[in-house]
């Protein structure tokens, strides 16, 4: 965010500066679903499974781990 604000104040091309948050979002989503065993693959898959369970929670019984994770994410 600091780099984004510095570039915006230094009159760098606005299209390039405005693309930075989108590029960072794509990089982090790519790292989250990366199938290779870098950056703790088992932990990322567990996190994705819990997020999936939170999204589909209206359709089945909610477990304590999913309730706890949803509570932590909304706090």
Backbone atoms as SQL, in Angstrom:
CREATE TABLE atoms (id INTEGER PRIMARY KEY, chain TEXT, resi INTEGER, resn TEXT, atom TEXT, x REAL, y REAL, z REAL);
INSERT INTO atoms VALUES
  (1, 'A', 1, 'UNK', 'N', 0.822, -1.178, 0.000),
  (2, 'A', 1, 'UNK', 'CA', 0.000, 0.000, 0.000),
  (3, 'A', 1, 'UNK', 'C', 0.878, 1.260, 0.000),
  (4, 'A', 2, 'UNK', 'N', 1.971, 1.218, 0.736),
  (5, 'A', 2, 'UNK', 'CA', 2.872, 2.369, 0.775),
  (6, 'A', 2, 'UNK', 'C', 3.475, 2.610, -0.600),
  (7, 'A', 3, 'UNK', 'N', 3.915, 1.540, -1.261),
  (8, 'A', 3, 'UNK', 'CA', 4.478, 1.687, -2.618),
  (9, 'A', 3, 'UNK', 'C', 3.417, 2.242, -3.570),
  (10, 'A', 4, 'UNK', 'N', 2.192, 1.781, -3.423),
  (11, 'A', 4, 'UNK', 'CA', 1.102, 2.267, -4.263),
  (12, 'A', 4, 'UNK', 'C', 0.902, 3.762, -4.058),
  (13, 'A', 5, 'UNK', 'N', 0.907, 4.230, -2.823),
  (14, 'A', 5, 'UNK', 'CA', 0.726, 5.652, -2.543),
  (15, 'A', 5, 'UNK', 'C', 1.916, 6.482, -3.030),
  (16, 'A', 6, 'UNK', 'N', 3.123, 5.957, -2.876),
  (17, 'A', 6, 'UNK', 'CA', 4.311, 6.685, -3.354),
  (18, 'A', 6, 'UNK', 'C', 4.267, 6.830, -4.867),
  (19, 'A', 7, 'UNK', 'N', 3.957, 5.765, -5.576),
  (20, 'A', 7, 'UNK', 'CA', 3.890, 5.843, -7.040),
  (21, 'A', 7, 'UNK', 'C', 2.777, 6.774, -7.491),
  (22, 'A', 8, 'UNK', 'N', 1.656, 6.778, -6.788),
  (23, 'A', 8, 'UNK', 'CA', 0.552, 7.655, -7.154),
  (24, 'A', 8, 'UNK', 'C', 0.921, 9.125, -6.947),
  (25, 'A', 9, 'UNK', 'N', 1.698, 9.400, -5.909),
  (26, 'A', 9, 'UNK', 'CA', 2.086, 10.791, -5.655),
  (27, 'A', 9, 'UNK', 'C', 3.226, 11.252, -6.557),
  (28, 'A', 10, 'UNK', 'N', 3.991, 10.332, -7.151),
  (29, 'A', 10, 'UNK', 'CA', 5.107, 10.697, -8.026),
  (30, 'A', 10, 'UNK', 'C', 4.719, 10.794, -9.491),
  (31, 'A', 11, 'UNK', 'N', 3.444, 10.853, -9.772),
  (32, 'A', 11, 'UNK', 'CA', 2.950, 11.033, -11.140),
  (33, 'A', 11, 'UNK', 'C', 3.419, 9.945, -12.098),
  (34, 'A', 12, 'UNK', 'N', 3.427, 8.689, -11.642),
  (35, 'A', 12, 'UNK', 'CA', 3.667, 7.554, -12.529),
  (36, 'A', 12, 'UNK', 'C', 2.362, 7.306, -13.273),
  (37, 'A', 13, 'UNK', 'N', 2.412, 6.622, -14.403),
  (38, 'A', 13, 'UNK', 'CA', 1.204, 6.379, -15.197),
  (39, 'A', 13, 'UNK', 'C', 0.082, 5.805, -14.333),
  (40, 'A', 14, 'UNK', 'N', -1.079, 6.434, -14.331),
  (41, 'A', 14, 'UNK', 'CA', -2.171, 5.985, -13.448),
  (42, 'A', 14, 'UNK', 'C', -2.653, 4.564, -13.751),
  (43, 'A', 15, 'UNK', 'N', -2.598, 4.162, -15.018),
  (44, 'A', 15, 'UNK', 'CA', -3.052, 2.812, -15.354),
  (45, 'A', 15, 'UNK', 'C', -2.158, 1.768, -14.700),
  (46, 'A', 16, 'UNK', 'N', -0.860, 2.017, -14.679),
  (47, 'A', 16, 'UNK', 'CA', 0.061, 1.064, -14.070),
  (48, 'A', 16, 'UNK', 'C', -0.088, 1.040, -12.556),
  (49, 'A', 17, 'UNK', 'N', -0.276, 2.206, -11.960),
  (50, 'A', 17, 'UNK', 'CA', -0.418, 2.271, -10.501),
  (51, 'A', 17, 'UNK', 'C', -1.711, 1.606, -10.070),
  (52, 'A', 18, 'UNK', 'N', -2.786, 1.814, -10.821),
  (53, 'A', 18, 'UNK', 'CA', -4.079, 1.227, -10.463),
  (54, 'A', 18, 'UNK', 'C', -4.114, -0.276, -10.694),
  (55, 'A', 19, 'UNK', 'N', -3.189, -0.811, -11.471),
  (56, 'A', 19, 'UNK', 'CA', -3.147, -2.247, -11.733),
  (57, 'A', 19, 'UNK', 'C', -2.439, -3.020, -10.617),
  (58, 'A', 20, 'UNK', 'N', -1.695, -2.336, -9.769),
  (59, 'A', 20, 'UNK', 'CA', -0.914, -3.016, -8.719),
  (60, 'A', 20, 'UNK', 'C', -1.784, -3.844, -7.779),
  (61, 'A', 21, 'UNK', 'N', -2.885, -3.320, -7.209),
  (62, 'A', 21, 'UNK', 'CA', -3.689, -4.156, -6.303),
  (63, 'A', 21, 'UNK', 'C', -4.284, -5.391, -6.990),
  (64, 'A', 22, 'UNK', 'N', -4.695, -5.236, -8.240),
  (65, 'A', 22, 'UNK', 'CA', -5.239, -6.378, -8.963),
  (66, 'A', 22, 'UNK', 'C', -4.203, -7.457, -9.216),
  (67, 'A', 23, 'UNK', 'N', -3.009, -7.034, -9.570),
  (68, 'A', 23, 'UNK', 'CA', -1.916, -7.982, -9.811),
  (69, 'A', 23, 'UNK', 'C', -1.552, -8.706, -8.509),
  (70, 'A', 24, 'UNK', 'N', -1.473, -7.972, -7.420),
  (71, 'A', 24, 'UNK', 'CA', -1.172, -8.604, -6.124),
  (72, 'A', 24, 'UNK', 'C', -2.252, -9.595, -5.721),
  (73, 'A', 25, 'UNK', 'N', -3.522, -9.251, -5.955),
  (74, 'A', 25, 'UNK', 'CA', -4.614, -10.166, -5.648),
  (75, 'A', 25, 'UNK', 'C', -4.495, -11.451, -6.460),
  (76, 'A', 26, 'UNK', 'N', -4.198, -11.326, -7.751),
  (77, 'A', 26, 'UNK', 'CA', -4.034, -12.511, -8.597),
  (78, 'A', 26, 'UNK', 'C', -2.850, -13.365, -8.152),
  (79, 'A', 27, 'UNK', 'N', -1.759, -12.734, -7.738),
  (80, 'A', 27, 'UNK', 'CA', -0.587, -13.477, -7.273),
  (81, 'A', 27, 'UNK', 'C', -0.924, -14.262, -6.013),
  (82, 'A', 28, 'UNK', 'N', -1.600, -13.620, -5.059),
  (83, 'A', 28, 'UNK', 'CA', -1.922, -14.308, -3.812),
  (84, 'A', 28, 'UNK', 'C', -2.963, -15.404, -4.003),
  (85, 'A', 29, 'UNK', 'N', -3.920, -15.206, -4.885),
  (86, 'A', 29, 'UNK', 'CA', -4.883, -16.281, -5.186),
  (87, 'A', 29, 'UNK', 'C', -4.165, -17.426, -5.890),
  (88, 'A', 30, 'UNK', 'N', -3.244, -17.093, -6.777),
  (89, 'A', 30, 'UNK', 'CA', -2.447, -18.132, -7.441),
  (90, 'A', 30, 'UNK', 'C', -1.628, -18.934, -6.451),
  (91, 'A', 31, 'UNK', 'N', -1.024, -18.269, -5.471),
  (92, 'A', 31, 'UNK', 'CA', -0.275, -18.984, -4.437),
  (93, 'A', 31, 'UNK', 'C', -1.184, -19.843, -3.567),
  (94, 'A', 32, 'UNK', 'N', -2.413, -19.373, -3.342),
  (95, 'A', 32, 'UNK', 'CA', -3.342, -20.123, -2.506),
  (96, 'A', 32, 'UNK', 'C', -3.754, -21.438, -3.155),
  (97, 'A', 33, 'UNK', 'N', -3.955, -21.437, -4.465),
  (98, 'A', 33, 'UNK', 'CA', -4.404, -22.661, -5.137),
  (99, 'A', 33, 'UNK', 'C', -3.282, -23.381, -5.866),
  (100, 'A', 34, 'UNK', 'N', -2.043, -22.967, -5.623),
  (101, 'A', 34, 'UNK', 'CA', -0.885, -23.594, -6.271),
  (102, 'A', 34, 'UNK', 'C', -0.792, -25.072, -5.882),
  (103, 'A', 35, 'UNK', 'N', -0.740, -25.988, -6.858),
  (104, 'A', 35, 'UNK', 'CA', -0.717, -27.416, -6.525),
  (105, 'A', 35, 'UNK', 'C', 0.644, -27.931, -6.075),
  (106, 'A', 36, 'UNK', 'N', 1.694, -27.161, -6.220),
  (107, 'A', 36, 'UNK', 'CA', 3.027, -27.625, -5.848),
  (108, 'A', 36, 'UNK', 'C', 3.251, -27.481, -4.352),
  (109, 'A', 37, 'UNK', 'N', 4.172, -28.258, -3.834),
  (110, 'A', 37, 'UNK', 'CA', 4.396, -28.290, -2.398),
  (111, 'A', 37, 'UNK', 'C', 5.343, -27.169, -1.966),
  (112, 'A', 38, 'UNK', 'N', 4.906, -25.945, -2.194),
  (113, 'A', 38, 'UNK', 'CA', 5.634, -24.789, -1.683),
  (114, 'A', 38, 'UNK', 'C', 4.659, -23.995, -0.833),
  (115, 'A', 39, 'UNK', 'N', 5.158, -23.318, 0.158),
  (116, 'A', 39, 'UNK', 'CA', 4.330, -22.508, 1.049),
  (117, 'A', 39, 'UNK', 'C', 3.249, -23.344, 1.734),
  (118, 'A', 40, 'UNK', 'N', 3.615, -24.476, 2.300),
  (119, 'A', 40, 'UNK', 'CA', 2.724, -25.284, 3.156),
  (120, 'A', 40, 'UNK', 'C', 1.443, -25.705, 2.441),
  (121, 'A', 41, 'UNK', 'N', 1.577, -26.596, 1.477),
  (122, 'A', 41, 'UNK', 'CA', 0.443, -27.029, 0.673),
  (123, 'A', 41, 'UNK', 'C', -0.674, -27.624, 1.507),
  (124, 'A', 42, 'UNK', 'N', -0.350, -28.467, 2.493),
  (125, 'A', 42, 'UNK', 'CA', -1.402, -29.099, 3.287),
  (126, 'A', 42, 'UNK', 'C', -2.205, -28.059, 4.070),
  (127, 'A', 43, 'UNK', 'N', -1.544, -27.037, 4.568),
  (128, 'A', 43, 'UNK', 'CA', -2.245, -25.989, 5.303),
  (129, 'A', 43, 'UNK', 'C', -3.137, -25.177, 4.379),
  (130, 'A', 44, 'UNK', 'N', -2.644, -24.890, 3.177),
  (131, 'A', 44, 'UNK', 'CA', -3.465, -24.140, 2.219),
  (132, 'A', 44, 'UNK', 'C', -4.683, -24.947, 1.808),
  (133, 'A', 45, 'UNK', 'N', -4.522, -26.253, 1.593),
  (134, 'A', 45, 'UNK', 'CA', -5.656, -27.080, 1.208),
  (135, 'A', 45, 'UNK', 'C', -6.665, -27.193, 2.349),
  (136, 'A', 46, 'UNK', 'N', -6.174, -27.248, 3.578),
  (137, 'A', 46, 'UNK', 'CA', -7.076, -27.256, 4.724),
  (138, 'A', 46, 'UNK', 'C', -7.856, -25.951, 4.776),
  (139, 'A', 47, 'UNK', 'N', -7.180, -24.831, 4.559),
  (140, 'A', 47, 'UNK', 'CA', -7.845, -23.529, 4.553),
  (141, 'A', 47, 'UNK', 'C', -8.893, -23.459, 3.450),
  (142, 'A', 48, 'UNK', 'N', -8.567, -23.923, 2.247),
  (143, 'A', 48, 'UNK', 'CA', -9.538, -23.923, 1.148),
  (144, 'A', 48, 'UNK', 'C', -10.727, -24.821, 1.461),
  (145, 'A', 49, 'UNK', 'N', -10.487, -25.963, 2.116),
  (146, 'A', 49, 'UNK', 'CA', -11.580, -26.856, 2.491),
  (147, 'A', 49, 'UNK', 'C', -12.508, -26.183, 3.505),
  (148, 'A', 50, 'UNK', 'N', -11.933, -25.483, 4.476),
  (149, 'A', 50, 'UNK', 'CA', -12.739, -24.793, 5.477),
  (150, 'A', 50, 'UNK', 'C', -13.536, -23.660, 4.832),
  (151, 'A', 51, 'UNK', 'N', -12.918, -22.923, 3.922),
  (152, 'A', 51, 'UNK', 'CA', -13.636, -21.855, 3.215),
  (153, 'A', 51, 'UNK', 'C', -14.785, -22.445, 2.405),
  (154, 'A', 52, 'UNK', 'N', -14.545, -23.572, 1.735),
  (155, 'A', 52, 'UNK', 'CA', -15.618, -24.235, 0.988),
  (156, 'A', 52, 'UNK', 'C', -16.754, -24.634, 1.916),
  (157, 'A', 53, 'UNK', 'N', -16.412, -25.174, 3.085),
  (158, 'A', 53, 'UNK', 'CA', -17.440, -25.575, 4.043),
  (159, 'A', 53, 'UNK', 'C', -18.214, -24.380, 4.575),
  (160, 'A', 54, 'UNK', 'N', -17.542, -23.250, 4.756),
  (161, 'A', 54, 'UNK', 'CA', -18.227, -22.048, 5.222),
  (162, 'A', 54, 'UNK', 'C', -19.208, -21.553, 4.161),
  (163, 'A', 55, 'UNK', 'N', -18.781, -21.581, 2.899),
  (164, 'A', 55, 'UNK', 'CA', -19.649, -21.102, 1.822),
  (165, 'A', 55, 'UNK', 'C', -20.881, -21.996, 1.676),
  (166, 'A', 56, 'UNK', 'N', -20.688, -23.318, 1.787),
  (167, 'A', 56, 'UNK', 'CA', -21.798, -24.249, 1.621),
  (168, 'A', 56, 'UNK', 'C', -22.472, -24.620, 2.935),
  (169, 'A', 57, 'UNK', 'N', -22.222, -23.881, 3.999),
  (170, 'A', 57, 'UNK', 'CA', -22.770, -24.219, 5.312),
  (171, 'A', 57, 'UNK', 'C', -24.298, -24.191, 5.386),
  (172, 'A', 58, 'UNK', 'N', -25.002, -23.402, 4.586),
  (173, 'A', 58, 'UNK', 'CA', -26.465, -23.478, 4.679),
  (174, 'A', 58, 'UNK', 'C', -27.045, -24.817, 4.223),
  (175, 'A', 59, 'UNK', 'N', -26.255, -25.632, 3.561),
  (176, 'A', 59, 'UNK', 'CA', -26.773, -26.858, 2.984),
  (177, 'A', 59, 'UNK', 'C', -26.523, -28.108, 3.823),
  (178, 'A', 60, 'UNK', 'N', -25.749, -28.017, 4.904),
  (179, 'A', 60, 'UNK', 'CA', -25.492, -29.173, 5.747),
  (180, 'A', 60, 'UNK', 'C', -25.119, -28.734, 7.155),
  (181, 'A', 61, 'UNK', 'N', -24.968, -29.715, 8.047),
  (182, 'A', 61, 'UNK', 'CA', -24.659, -29.434, 9.441),
  (183, 'A', 61, 'UNK', 'C', -23.258, -28.824, 9.564),
  (184, 'A', 62, 'UNK', 'N', -23.157, -27.765, 10.362),
  (185, 'A', 62, 'UNK', 'CA', -21.897, -27.049, 10.534),
  (186, 'A', 62, 'UNK', 'C', -21.106, -27.660, 11.684),
  (187, 'A', 63, 'UNK', 'N', -19.830, -27.968, 11.437),
  (188, 'A', 63, 'UNK', 'CA', -18.958, -28.490, 12.476),
  (189, 'A', 63, 'UNK', 'C', -18.342, -27.337, 13.261),
  (190, 'A', 64, 'UNK', 'N', -17.827, -27.655, 14.435),
  (191, 'A', 64, 'UNK', 'CA', -17.241, -26.624, 15.295),
  (192, 'A', 64, 'UNK', 'C', -16.048, -25.942, 14.629),
  (193, 'A', 65, 'UNK', 'N', -15.203, -26.698, 13.922),
  (194, 'A', 65, 'UNK', 'CA', -14.028, -26.095, 13.286),
  (195, 'A', 65, 'UNK', 'C', -14.442, -25.070, 12.239),
  (196, 'A', 66, 'UNK', 'N', -15.502, -25.340, 11.488),
  (197, 'A', 66, 'UNK', 'CA', -15.973, -24.397, 10.480),
  (198, 'A', 66, 'UNK', 'C', -16.592, -23.168, 11.134),
  (199, 'A', 67, 'UNK', 'N', -17.336, -23.375, 12.215),
  (200, 'A', 67, 'UNK', 'CA', -17.922, -22.254, 12.935),
  (201, 'A', 67, 'UNK', 'C', -16.833, -21.371, 13.517),
  (202, 'A', 68, 'UNK', 'N', -15.809, -21.985, 14.107),
  (203, 'A', 68, 'UNK', 'CA', -14.711, -21.236, 14.704),
  (204, 'A', 68, 'UNK', 'C', -13.958, -20.445, 13.647),
  (205, 'A', 69, 'UNK', 'N', -13.668, -21.064, 12.489),
  (206, 'A', 69, 'UNK', 'CA', -12.943, -20.369, 11.429),
  (207, 'A', 69, 'UNK', 'C', -13.774, -19.210, 10.879),
  (208, 'A', 70, 'UNK', 'N', -15.069, -19.409, 10.685),
  (209, 'A', 70, 'UNK', 'CA', -15.927, -18.327, 10.203),
  (210, 'A', 70, 'UNK', 'C', -15.965, -17.189, 11.218),
  (211, 'A', 71, 'UNK', 'N', -15.999, -17.528, 12.499),
  (212, 'A', 71, 'UNK', 'CA', -15.990, -16.503, 13.535),
  (213, 'A', 71, 'UNK', 'C', -14.673, -15.721, 13.518),
  (214, 'A', 72, 'UNK', 'N', -13.565, -16.408, 13.326),
  (215, 'A', 72, 'UNK', 'CA', -12.271, -15.739, 13.287),
  (216, 'A', 72, 'UNK', 'C', -12.138, -14.857, 12.051),
  (217, 'A', 73, 'UNK', 'N', -12.655, -15.319, 10.923),
  (218, 'A', 73, 'UNK', 'CA', -12.546, -14.544, 9.688),
  (219, 'A', 73, 'UNK', 'C', -13.419, -13.287, 9.722),
  (220, 'A', 74, 'UNK', 'N', -14.531, -13.321, 10.459),
  (221, 'A', 74, 'UNK', 'CA', -15.411, -12.162, 10.510),
  (222, 'A', 74, 'UNK', 'C', -15.064, -11.218, 11.654),
  (223, 'A', 75, 'UNK', 'N', -14.166, -11.624, 12.524),
  (224, 'A', 75, 'UNK', 'CA', -13.813, -10.750, 13.662),
  (225, 'A', 75, 'UNK', 'C', -12.782, -9.724, 13.283);
